[in-house]
């Protein structure tokens, strides 16, 4: 199993709602997968976690920031990539504040353009009762531990 390093972002707006992206996979190994997740992705060669966080945030949302914020969580998870490859992913989470700027899809990769079908700004109460799958599963607790909620 390949080791993967990834940076993920907990993006909060002025109302302390967290940004979630909806992923729906129509083909490949994850066909039928439908879930909400925070922005983020794997490190590219030569990147550190903070650099990857900034790049992924811009690619997936169009939000351009110069500081990825503080690292608020780490976890290691096992999952299957869209290619079908199983990975052990070391994930680091960064806390970013958004000024409410509109999101853009213009910089997404082909896979992201295909799989990301929407977004939502989710308040705590809604997140805690959401019946749909959310990644990370402990997102609400992560935000509490970070002192945000």
Order of alpha helices (4+ residues) and beta strands (2+ residues): beta-beta-beta-beta-alpha-beta-beta-alpha-beta-alpha-beta-alpha
